[in-house]
Amino acid sequence: MRVKRRVKRPAVLHLLSGAVLLALLAACGEAESGSDAADTPAATDTGSAEAAGQSVPDALEALEGLSADERREQLIQLALEEGGRVSVYTSMNSETADAAAEAFEADTGVAVLSYRAGAEDVRTRILQEAEANRVDVDVAWIGDSRLVPIREAGILTPYTSPHQDDLVEGAVSEYWTLNHYNIYTIAWNTDRVAEGEQPQSYEDLTDPKWDGIMTLEPSDADWYWSLSNYLREDQGFSEEELEQYWQDVTSGVDFNSGHTSTRALLVAGRYAVFASDFSKGIELEKVDGAPVEWLPAIEPLFATPEAAAIAAATPRPAAAILFMDWLISDGQQVLYDLEVDVTRTDLQALDDLEIRFVDAEEWAEVEADMVEEYQSRSGG
C-alpha cells in the first residue's frame, strides 16, 4: 500500500538506569489496586496522580532496552499493581469496542472500562473533565483530527513503542498512533453499471449520465476537502475549474444521510453509483452476494484514520501503555478479523493502491469551514 502523509517521528527516549526502574516499580506498587470494574470509569483528581510521582515518560523510559516479551510482562505486572484496569474513551462502534475490550482483558488480565460516544462527544467530555481538574480517561481512541484540540490543551503525552515500527508509513505521530482507517471509495451497482462503464476517474463524476442515479453522503466533508486538494494540487485545477467541477457533480446528485442506509439504496438499485462510500462496507455486501463493486478503484483513495493517545495525567501509566501497545500489535488482528483496515504492515490487503490519509493537523484547521461549505453544496 502506498501511503502519503506528513508525519512527525517522536524522539527516542534515553535508557533509564536500573535504579530508577526499581523506584518506578515501587511507586507503581503503592498505587491504589483492587477496585471493582464499573460501567463508568472512576474519576481521579489530577493532583493525586502527580503526588504519586507516576508519569508516562518515566514509565516509557524505564521500558527502554527490554525485549517485546519483557516489555509486555513488565507492563502487565505494573498494570495489575495499578488496579488491573484501564479507562478508554472511544468513538468506535459497539462491535469493535467490545471485541477489543474482551480480547485485551483475555490477553492481559487487565479490564477495560469504556466510555463510548460520538467522536465529538468524546472530545468534548475529555476537555470538560480536564477543565474540572479530574482524570477519568487513560486512553482516548477516536479519529486523529479530534485529538488535535486535546493535545493543544496539554492533555496528551508523547508515546513511543517498538511496535510502531511494524505500522504503515504515516501511522506514527508524536502524541498519537493510528490503528485503523476508513477508506472512501466510489462504489457502483453492477446490475445497473456494465463492466467498464463505471467511473474511471474523479473527473468522470461530472458526466451527465449519472444525473439522478448517483448519490453522496452530506457529512463527508473530509472527503470533499481531500478530493478538492487533489484536483487542485495534483491535477492543476484552478479555483474556477474546481468550482465548476463541484457544480457539475452536485447538480444532478442526490444527498442521503448515513453510509449504511445509503449503501442499502445502492444495493437495492435505487442508485447506480455511491461516490463516497467506505470500501469495507462494500466488501461486506459483496460477501453477502450483493451486486456492488469498488474495484478497480480510482486512485488516490482518501482515508480517515482512527488513532489512540494517552492522557498525560493518567494515574495508570502502565495500563495505558499496555493498551496502546496491544492495540497496535495483537489487537490489530482482532480489528482485522472484524473487516477493519488496520495499520500493521503485514495485515495490508491493499498493497497496490495509493491511499492518502486525511491530515489531522490540516483538517482540524479547516474543518468548520469545509463542513459549512460542503453542506451548502448538499443543500443542508
N, C-alpha and C positions, 0 to 999 in steps of 0.2 A: 504494500500500500504506500503510495506516495503522499506524504502529508506536508502541507505548508502551514507554518505558524511561527510567529515570533515567540521566543522563549527565553527566560532568564534562568540560568542554572545557579542553584544555591551554592554558596561557598562550602568547602569541605571543612567540617569541624575538626579541631585538633584532638589527638588522643588524650584521654584523661588518665591520670595515674591510678594505680590500683587502690591507693589510699582513699582517693576521692570516691571511687566506685563503692568501697566499703561504707563510706559515710553516706552515700546516696541510698544504699541498701538499708542502712539503719534508719535513715529518715523516712523512707517509704514504709518500713516495718512499723513505725509509730503511727501511720495513718489509720484513720477510722476504718474498721473492717466489720464484716459480718452483717451488714444491713440487708434487710429483705428487699427484693426487687419490687418495684411498683410500676403502675402504668405511666406515671409521670415522674421524671427524674426529680430527685430531691434537690432543693436549692442549697447552694453553698455560698456564704459570704466571701467576697474576693479577698478580704483581709486574712481569713483563716488559711487560705492556700498559700499566701505569701509568708505568713508566720511560720508555716510548717517547713519552709525552706525548699519546697519542691519546685521544680521548673522543668519544662520540656527541653530547653537547651542543655541543662545538666544531664538529664536522662539520656538524650541523644549522644552527648559526648562520652558518657560512661559506656555506651554500647560500641563505640568505635573499636575496631580490631577483632571483634567477635565474628565467628562464622555465622551463617544464616541460622543454623540449628541452635547454636549457642545463644544468639540474639533472641530467638523465639522463646526458648526455655527461660531465659533471664526475664523477659518481659512478662511471660505468663506468671512466673513466681511473684514478681513485683505487683502485677495487676491483682492477683489474689490477695496479696497483703494490703492493697489499697481498698479492698472491699469486694473484689470479684465482680465488678460491673463497669459498664461504660455507657455514658449518655450520648445518644446520637440523635441529632435533629436532621430530618431528611425530607425531601420532596419526592422521593421515589414512590412508585405505586405500591400498594399493599403487598402484591405478589413478590416484587423484588425486595422490598424492605424486610418482609417476614422470612423469606428464604435466606437472605444474608444473615439475619439475626440468628436463626436456628442453626445454620451451618457454622457460624462463628462460635457460638456457645458450645456446640458439639466438638469443635476442633480445639478449643482453648479452655473451656470450663468457665469462661467469663460471660456473664449475662449482658444482653443489650437492652437498655431502657430507651425506647424510641418515642420521639415526638414527631408525628408525620402530618404535614400540611402542604399547601401550595408553596412554591419556591419563594414568592414574595412574602407570604405569611411567615415562613421560616426566617427569612432575613429580618423582617420587622421584629419578630419576637426576640431574636438574638440581640439586636440593637437596643431594644427596650430593657431587656434584662441587664445589659451592660450599664445602661444609664442608671439603673436601680442598684448598681454595685453588687450584683449577685451572679453566680456562675451555676447554671443548670446544664450547660452543654459542654461536652468534652470534644466531640467531633461534629462538624457541620458537613452534611453530604447533600449538596444541591448543585444547580448549574453554576459554572465558574464565574459568570458575569455577576451573579448575585453575591458572590464572595468579595467582590471589589470594595463596596462600601463598608463591609465588615472589617476588611483589612485596614482600610483608611481610618476606621475608628479605633485602631490599635487593639482589636480584639483577638487577632490571629497571631500565631507564632510560626517561624520557619520550621520546615520539616524536611529531613533527608533520610533516605533509606537505600540500601544496596539493591532492593527490589525495583527501584526506579530505573535501573539500567536495563531492565527487561521490557520496558514500555516503548511505544512508538515515539518517534521524534515529535516534540512539541507537547508531550504529556506532562512534563515536569515544570512547575513554576516554583518560585521561592517559598510561597506560602501555601500552595495547594497542589494537588496531583490529580490529573484526570484518570478516571477509572473506566468510563464508558461514554458512548456518544450516540446521538440520533442523527441519521443521515437523511437529509432532504433529497428527494428524487422525483423525477417526472414518471408517473405511472399511467398505464393505459389498459383499457378493457380489450382483450384480444378478440372478443366476438364482434366488437364494433370497429376495431382498427386492424386492418390486414397487416401481415408481417411486412416490414419495410416502409409502411405508411405512417408509423408513429413519428413524433418529433425527432429530428436528427440533431438539432442544435437548440440553444436557448432562443435564437432568433426565430426559429420555426413556430414558437408560441404565438407569434403575431399573425400567423396565417388565418385568413377569414374562415377557412373551412372548420375551424374549431369553435366558431361563434355559437353559443348556446349549448355546446356539448363538452366544454372544458370548465373545470372548477378549481378554485383556490380556497385556502383557509385564511380568514381575515386576521388571525393573530400571528401569522408567520412573518412578522416584521423583520426578524433577523435574517430570514431567507431573502426577503426583498432587498435589504441593505447589502447583503453579501453578493447577490446577483448584480445589483447596480454597480458595486465596486468592480466586479469582474468585467462587466461590459465597458465601464469607463476606463479602467486601468489596463486591462489585457486586450480588449478589442478596440480601444481607441475611440469609443463613443464620446461625442461632445455632449454638453448638457442638454442642448436642443434635441439631439438624436435620442438621448436617454429618455427625455420627457415624451417624445413621440412613441418610443418603444413601449413605455408603460401605458400610454393612452391606447395603443393598438391592442396590447394584451388584455387590458381590463375592460375595454369597450364591449366585448362580447362574452365575457366570462361571468359565471355565477360564483358568488362567495357563499360558502357554507361553513358554519362553525363546528369545530370538533373533527379531529383527524379520523377517529374511529367511525363516526357516523357518516362522514363524507366518503370514506373508503367504502362503506357499505353501499352507498349510492353508485360508486364506480363499479363494484362487483355486480350490482343489480342491473347495470347497463343504462342507468339514467344519464350517466356521463361517460364519454369516451376517454377523457384524459383528466387526471388529477395532477396538476403541475407542481404541487409542493407537499407530496405525501412523504411518509417515512418508509425507508426501504424494508425494514424488518417487518412492518405491518403487512406489506405486500407479500413478503416471503411466507409469512404465516398463512395468508389467504391462499397462496399457491399450494401449500401443503394440504389444505382442505379441498383442493380441486377447483378453486375459483378461477375464472378466465381473466386473470390480470398478470401484468408483467412490468418490469422496470429495466430489464437488461436486453440489449446493450444500453448502458447508462450514458447519459450526456455528462461530460466532464467539463470542468471540475465539479465534483459534488461538494455540497456545503453541509457541515455537521455542527450540531450544538452539543458541546461537551458537558458532562456531569463530573463534578470534582468533589474532593473531600479535603478538609483542613482542620487543624487542631486549635482549640481555644487556648490563648496564652496563659490564662489564669486557671486552667483546669487543675483541680486537686488530685487528679488521677492521670498523671503524665504517662505512666507505663501502660495503662489500659488504653489510652488514646493512641499512643504509638503502635501498640499491638493491633488495634483495629485498623489503623491506616496501613500497616504492613500487610495484614491479611487481605485487605480489600484489593491491593494491587499484586497479590501473589496467589494464594489458594482461592481467594474469593473471586478471582477472575473466571475460574472455571464454573463457579456457581452461577455467575451472571451470564456467562456464555451459554450454559445449559438452558437458560431462560430466553434464548434467542436474542440476546443483547450484544451489540457490537462493543467489544472491550478493547482496552489499550495494550494488553500484553502482546508482544510481537509474535509469539508462537501460536496465538489464537486468532490471527488475522485471516478472515475469509475473503478479503477483497484486495489482495496484494497488488493487483494490476491496475487499480483505479486510483486516480488522484482525488484525494479528499482534503478539503480545506476547513480547518476548524474556525468557527466564528471567534474572533479575537476578543477575549473578555474585557481587556482594558479599553480597547477602542469602542466596543459595543456599549459598555457602561456609560461612556461619554455621550453617545448619540441616541441611546435607546428611546428616551422620551420623545425626541423629535421624530425618529423613524416610526415609532408606533403611531403617532398622530398623523404622519404623512401617509402611511400605508392604510390606515383606517379611512382617511379621506378618499383614497382611491377605491376602497371597497364599499364606500357608501355608509360606513359606520359612524 
